[in-house]
Amino acid sequence: MTPSDLTPEALHKLEREVERAIACRRLEFYEPYPKQRAFHAAGNLPGVVERLLIAGNQLGKTLCASAEVAMHATGRYPAWWEGKRFLEKPTIGWVAGATGATTRDNPQRLLVGEIGSWGTGMLPKADILEYKKSTHGVADSLDSLLVRHQPTGGISRVSFKSYDQGRERWQGDTLHYVWPDEEPPADIYSEGKTRVQATGGIVFMTFTPLQGMSDVVRRFLIEKPAGTHVTQMTIHDALHYTEAQRTAIIAGYPAHEREARAEGIPTMGSGRVFPVDPNAITEEPVQIPRHWPRLCGMDIGYDHPTASVWIAWDRDTDTVHVYDNYRVREQVPVFHAAAIKARGMWIPVAWPSDAFARDKGSGVAIAQQYRNLGVNMLRYRATNPPLQGKLEGSGGIGVEPGVLDMLERMQTGRFKVASHLSDWWEEFRLYHRKDGQIVKEGDDLMAATRYACMMLRFAKVQTDGVRQFVQEPYVPSDASMGVLG
């Protein structure tokens, strides 16, 4: 018998039966977007224990993590799966939201289905052995699930938690995985992370960063300790929207929340150092004319990265173009020097006042070490331009004048940054103030850019094999300026 032989009533009944069957086996039909798949795969990277999928609203982050929980609970991994696997024994995992109600309405719903239709979520209905209801007063919420682990025939347990239960309720158990959906308080996150240490387990979070630069966001985006991994998913990575829909959705968000809700960028609001639309200063990589002077700005570090930024200056329009960057931590000067020279030994390098300090081991000023390694370090430390008629160096080394100069350039269309410089853009979006003061963390490329802009007057044009000398200004004293020999 074929569908054409069926009566309309019989055909409709058959369609409903097929829909119910599919609804009870959603995991088999899960096809992640590239960013979701990358998030899954990161779970199997060497040393990675903690993962964050930081994304805008309604982009599929909770769906993504619910599929992963279903795989770890059942041991059913698709052929395309590149992430971590739990095959040797059943798993014990926690799934959590901010409150009992939000846990029920979000991760629970995606794992087991809507209220009244349990068994139609990511966990295959045939594998759910028992639903244990919660006794904490939230209607239709679950305390845990018992799930058949296919590879072993054993029983996995998925428990539901909430942040408002307090840290004490997050103690005691030994787990294979923890999934906090939406951002947890730092103490809750720390406790959840502790639960997986004994098993070599994993923690994976999914949230939209509406709380700004919180302790948890700072851990992943600025501190970046070993074992952490971040996947950022924007509205442009969510393939279920058309371009017209994306435009309308973004326009519908309040201006101060657009980056968080559409791009997964922490809300900074008035705390942002550069409250500028990134699109206004973004450009595709440009072919730099030979007559544009160039300069490199350098911020020196070890525990925090050593960073360099290369700029080209269109003097006709007084526009600064940031065209390259470099950021590496825990390396010695000879390593950084090689990277800087590879981008053009002739390009002068602006450096900060702390580079004039002497290295404890060699007794040689750090900036002088770079000069000895062949880096074209400017003779003078970076200072703001002097007022007209004033001596060079009298502009001082204050941060705010340099920042304001960069901001003015951005606002007037005289500052452009190549779109492919992902490290630079990351710092730009997170560069912020707290209590009116610029937060000096994760700002290495921003500082290097500022040094380059401060010393723009010393930028050089490349010459063909002829050394180009800069007319050095008069300096009152080496002590007041910081001068290399």
C-alpha positions in Angstrom: 0.0 0.0 0.0 1.3 3.5 -0.9 0.3 6.8 0.7 -1.9 7.5 -2.4 -4.1 4.5 -1.4 -4.9 5.9 2.0 -7.9 7.9 2.9 -7.3 11.5 4.0 -8.1 10.5 7.6 -5.7 7.5 7.5 -3.0 9.6 5.9 -3.4 12.3 8.6 -3.2 9.6 11.3 0.0 8.2 9.8 1.6 11.7 9.6 0.8 12.2 13.3 2.3 8.9 14.2 5.5 9.7 12.3 5.7 13.1 14.0 5.3 11.5 17.4 8.0 8.9 16.6 10.4 11.6 15.5 9.6 13.8 18.5 10.7 10.9 20.8 14.0 10.5 18.9 15.2 14.1 18.4 18.8 13.4 19.2 19.1 11.4 16.0 18.1 14.4 14.0 20.4 16.9 15.7 22.6 18.7 13.2 24.8 21.4 14.8 25.8 24.6 13.2 29.6 25.1 12.7 30.0 27.1 15.9 28.0 24.5 17.9 30.0 21.7 16.5 33.2 23.5 17.3 32.0 23.9 20.9 31.4 20.2 21.1 34.8 19.3 19.6 36.6 21.5 22.0 35.7 19.1 24.8 38.2 16.6 23.4 41.1 19.1 23.0 44.1 18.1 25.2 43.8 19.6 28.6 40.5 21.3 28.1 38.2 20.8 31.1 36.1 24.0 31.2 34.2 25.2 28.1 32.1 28.3 27.5 29.7 28.8 24.7 29.1 32.6 25.0 26.3 33.6 22.6 23.5 35.9 22.0 19.8 35.2 22.7 17.8 32.6 20.8 20.8 31.3 18.8 20.8 27.7 19.9 23.2 27.6 22.8 20.8 25.7 25.2 19.8 23.3 22.4 23.4 22.6 21.8 24.3 21.7 25.4 21.1 19.7 25.8 22.2 17.5 22.9 25.6 17.0 24.5 24.0 16.0 27.8 21.8 13.5 26.0 24.9 12.0 24.4 26.8 11.7 27.6 23.9 10.2 29.4 23.0 7.6 26.8 26.4 7.0 25.3 24.8 7.5 21.8 27.4 9.5 19.9 26.7 10.2 16.2 29.3 9.5 13.5 30.3 13.2 13.2 31.0 13.6 16.9 34.5 14.9 17.7 34.0 15.8 21.4 34.6 13.9 24.6 33.0 10.5 25.0 31.9 8.5 28.1 31.7 4.9 26.9 33.2 2.8 29.7 30.6 3.4 32.4 27.3 5.2 33.0 27.5 8.9 33.8 26.4 11.2 36.6 25.8 14.8 35.6 24.2 18.0 36.8 22.1 20.4 34.8 21.4 23.8 36.3 19.8 27.2 35.8 19.4 30.3 37.9 16.2 29.2 39.6 14.0 26.1 39.8 11.6 27.7 37.4 14.2 28.7 34.8 15.8 25.2 35.1 12.5 23.7 34.3 11.6 26.0 31.5 14.9 25.9 29.7 17.3 22.9 30.1 14.7 20.5 31.5 12.3 21.4 28.6 14.9 20.8 26.0 16.1 17.5 27.5 12.7 15.9 28.2 10.1 18.0 26.3 7.3 20.3 27.2 5.2 19.8 30.3 2.6 17.1 29.4 4.8 15.8 26.6 7.8 14.4 28.5 9.9 12.1 26.3 9.9 14.5 23.4 13.2 16.3 24.2 16.8 15.5 23.3 16.9 12.5 25.6 15.3 9.6 23.6 12.1 8.5 25.2 13.0 4.9 25.0 16.1 5.5 27.1 14.5 7.4 29.9 13.8 4.8 32.7 12.5 7.0 35.4 11.4 10.6 36.0 11.9 11.7 39.6 9.9 14.8 40.4 11.3 17.6 42.5 10.0 18.2 46.0 11.1 21.8 46.2 7.8 23.5 45.3 8.3 24.3 41.7 5.4 22.7 39.7 6.3 20.1 37.1 10.0 20.4 37.8 12.2 17.3 37.9 14.8 16.4 40.5 16.5 13.8 38.3 16.3 11.3 35.5 17.5 7.7 35.2 18.7 7.0 31.7 19.9 3.8 30.0 23.5 4.0 29.0 23.6 2.1 25.8 27.3 1.0 25.6 27.3 -0.6 29.0 23.6 -1.3 29.7 24.0 0.5 33.0 22.0 3.5 34.3 23.1 7.1 34.0 21.7 9.8 36.2 20.9 13.4 35.2 20.1 15.7 38.2 18.6 19.2 38.0 20.0 22.0 40.2 19.6 25.8 40.5 21.9 28.6 41.6 19.4 29.9 44.2 19.8 26.7 46.2 23.1 28.0 47.4 26.6 26.6 47.4 25.9 24.0 50.1 23.5 22.2 47.8 26.3 22.0 45.2 28.6 20.0 47.4 29.2 16.3 47.9 28.6 14.5 44.6 31.2 13.2 42.3 30.3 13.9 38.6 31.3 13.3 35.1 29.9 16.6 33.8 28.2 19.8 34.9 26.2 22.1 32.6 25.3 25.5 34.0 22.8 27.1 31.6 23.0 30.9 32.0 25.8 32.5 34.0 26.3 31.2 37.5 27.7 33.1 40.5 31.5 32.6 40.9 31.2 30.4 44.0 28.6 28.2 42.5 30.7 27.7 39.4 33.8 26.9 41.5 31.8 24.3 43.4 30.5 22.7 40.3 34.0 22.6 38.8 35.2 20.8 41.9 32.6 18.0 41.4 34.3 16.7 38.2 37.9 16.7 39.4 38.0 13.1 40.6 36.6 11.6 37.4 38.5 13.7 34.8 35.1 15.1 33.9 34.1 18.3 32.2 32.2 21.6 32.8 30.4 23.3 29.9 28.5 26.5 30.2 26.1 28.3 27.9 25.0 31.9 28.5 24.4 35.4 27.1 26.8 37.8 29.0 24.2 40.3 30.3 26.0 40.7 33.7 29.0 42.5 32.1 32.6 41.7 33.2 31.6 39.4 36.0 34.1 37.1 37.8 33.1 34.1 35.6 33.3 36.1 32.4 36.6 37.5 33.4 38.0 34.0 34.1 37.3 32.9 30.5 37.8 36.0 28.5 40.6 37.8 30.3 42.4 35.5 32.7 42.1 32.4 30.4 43.7 29.8 32.8 45.0 26.6 31.3 42.2 24.1 30.7 39.6 26.7 29.6 38.1 27.2 26.1 35.7 29.8 24.7 33.4 29.5 21.7 31.7 32.7 20.7 28.5 32.4 18.7 26.8 35.5 17.1 23.5 35.9 15.4 25.3 35.6 12.1 26.3 32.0 13.1 22.7 31.0 13.7 21.6 29.6 10.3 17.9 29.5 11.2 17.6 33.3 10.6 17.6 35.1 7.3 19.6 38.3 6.9 16.5 40.4 7.0 15.4 38.6 10.3 18.8 39.2 11.8 18.7 42.9 11.0 15.2 43.3 12.5 16.1 41.3 15.6 19.3 43.4 16.3 17.3 46.7 15.7 14.7 45.5 18.3 17.2 45.3 21.1 18.0 48.3 23.3 21.2 49.9 22.0 23.2 49.1 25.2 22.3 45.4 25.0 22.7 44.8 21.3 26.3 43.4 21.4 25.4 41.0 24.3 22.1 39.8 22.9 23.2 39.5 19.3 27.0 38.9 19.4 27.6 37.4 22.8 29.8 40.3 23.9 29.6 41.2 27.6 27.5 44.2 28.4 29.7 47.1 29.3 27.3 50.1 28.8 28.8 53.3 30.0 31.8 51.4 31.3 33.3 50.9 27.8 36.4 52.9 27.1 35.5 53.2 23.5 31.7 53.4 23.2 31.9 53.1 19.4 30.1 50.8 17.0 32.8 48.3 15.8 31.3 48.5 12.2 32.2 52.2 12.1 36.0 51.5 12.4 36.2 48.1 10.7 37.8 47.8 7.3 39.0 45.0 5.1 42.8 44.6 4.9 44.2 47.5 2.8 47.1 47.6 0.4 49.4 50.0 2.1 50.9 52.7 -0.2 54.6 53.1 0.1 54.2 56.8 1.0 52.3 56.0 4.1 54.5 56.2 7.2 54.4 53.2 9.5 55.0 52.6 13.2 54.8 49.7 15.7 53.6 50.2 19.3 54.8 47.7 21.8 53.6 46.7 25.3 56.1 44.6 27.3 55.1 41.8 29.6 55.8 38.2 30.6 53.0 37.0 33.0 50.7 39.1 30.9 51.3 39.1 27.1 53.9 41.1 25.2 51.9 42.7 22.5 52.7 44.8 19.4 50.4 46.6 17.0 51.4 47.9 13.5 49.8 51.1 12.1 50.0 52.9 8.8 49.3 56.6 8.6 47.5 58.2 5.7 48.7 61.7 6.2 46.4 63.1 3.5 43.3 62.3 5.6 45.1 62.0 9.0 43.8 58.4 9.3 45.4 55.7 11.3 45.1 52.2 9.9 45.8 49.3 12.3 46.9 46.5 9.9 48.7 43.8 12.1 49.0 42.7 15.7 51.0 40.2 17.8 50.3 39.0 21.3 52.2 36.2 23.1 52.8 35.6 26.8 55.6 33.9 28.8 58.3 34.3 26.2 61.7 36.0 26.3 62.8 39.1 24.3 64.6 37.1 21.6 61.4 35.3 20.7 59.4 38.6 20.5 62.2 40.4 18.7 62.1 37.8 15.9 58.4 38.3 15.4 58.7 42.1 15.3 61.6 42.1 12.9 59.8 39.7 10.6 57.2 42.3 9.9 59.8 44.9 8.8 63.1 45.7 10.5 62.9 49.3 9.3 59.6 50.0 11.1 60.3 52.1 14.3 58.9 50.7 17.6 57.3 52.9 20.3 57.7 51.5 23.8 56.4 52.4 27.3 58.2 53.9 30.2 58.3 50.6 32.1 60.5 49.2 29.4 63.2 51.6 30.5 63.5 49.6 33.8 66.5 47.3 34.1 66.1 43.6 33.8 66.9 42.0 37.2 69.0 39.3 35.7 71.1 41.2 33.2 70.9 44.8 34.6 70.2 46.0 31.1 67.1 48.1 30.3 64.4 45.9 28.7 64.0 48.3 25.8 67.8 48.3 25.3 67.7 44.5 25.1 65.3 44.7 22.2 67.6 47.3 20.5 70.6 45.0 21.0 68.5 42.2 19.3 68.1 44.4 16.2 64.6 45.8 16.9 64.3 49.4 15.7 63.3 50.9 19.0 62.7 54.6 19.1 65.3 56.5 21.2 62.6 57.9 23.5 59.8 56.3 25.5 56.3 56.9 24.3 54.9 60.3 25.4 51.9 62.2 24.3 52.6 65.0 21.7 53.8 68.2 23.3 51.7 71.4 22.9 52.8 73.7 20.2 56.0 75.5 21.1 56.6 73.1 24.0 59.6 70.8 24.4 59.4 67.2 23.3 58.4 65.0 26.2 56.4 67.7 27.9 53.2 66.0 26.8 53.7 63.4 29.5 52.8 59.7 29.6 49.2 60.0 30.9 46.8 57.3 29.7 43.7 59.5 29.3 45.1 61.9 26.7 46.1 59.0 24.5 42.8 57.2 25.0 40.8 60.4 24.1 42.9 60.9 21.0 42.1 57.4 19.9 38.4 57.9 20.7 38.2 61.2 18.8 39.8 59.5 15.8 37.2 56.7 15.9 34.3 59.1 16.2 35.5 61.2 13.3 36.3 58.3 10.9 40.1 58.7 11.2 40.8 55.3 12.8 40.4 52.0 11.0 41.2 48.4 12.0 41.5 45.4 9.8 38.6 43.0 10.2 40.8 39.9 10.6 42.6 41.0 13.7 40.6 38.9 16.1 42.9 39.4 19.1 42.6 43.2 18.7 38.9 43.1 18.4 38.5 40.9 21.4 40.4 43.4 23.6 38.5 46.3 22.1 35.2 44.9 23.0 36.2 44.1 26.6 38.2 47.3 27.3 36.2 49.0 30.1 36.2 51.2 33.1 35.2 50.4 36.7 34.4 53.3 39.1 35.6 55.6 36.3 39.1 54.0 36.1 40.3 52.0 33.1 40.7 48.4 34.1 44.3 47.4 33.4 43.7 43.7 32.6 43.5 42.2 29.1 44.5 45.5 27.6 47.9 44.6 26.1 47.0 45.3 22.4 45.0 48.4 23.4 48.1 49.8 25.3 50.3 49.0 22.3 47.9 50.8 20.0 47.9 53.8 22.3 51.7 54.0 22.3 51.8 53.9 18.5 49.2 56.7 18.3 51.1 58.7 20.9 54.3 58.6 18.9 52.7 58.9 15.4 55.0 61.9 14.8 57.9 59.4 14.6 56.4 57.1 12.0 58.6 56.4 8.9 58.2 55.7 5.3 60.1 52.7 3.9 63.1 53.5 1.7 65.0 51.3 -0.8 68.1 50.2 1.0 68.8 53.7 2.3 68.7 54.1 6.0 66.2 56.7 7.0 67.1 59.0 9.8 64.6 60.8 12.0 65.4 64.3 13.2 65.5 63.7 16.9 64.0 66.5 19.0 65.9 68.2 21.8 65.4 66.5 25.1 65.9 68.4 28.4 67.3 65.4 30.3 67.5 61.7 29.8 66.0 61.1 33.3 62.9 63.0 32.4 62.3 61.2 29.1 63.7 57.7 29.4 66.3 57.6 26.6 68.1 54.6 25.1 71.8 55.1 24.6 
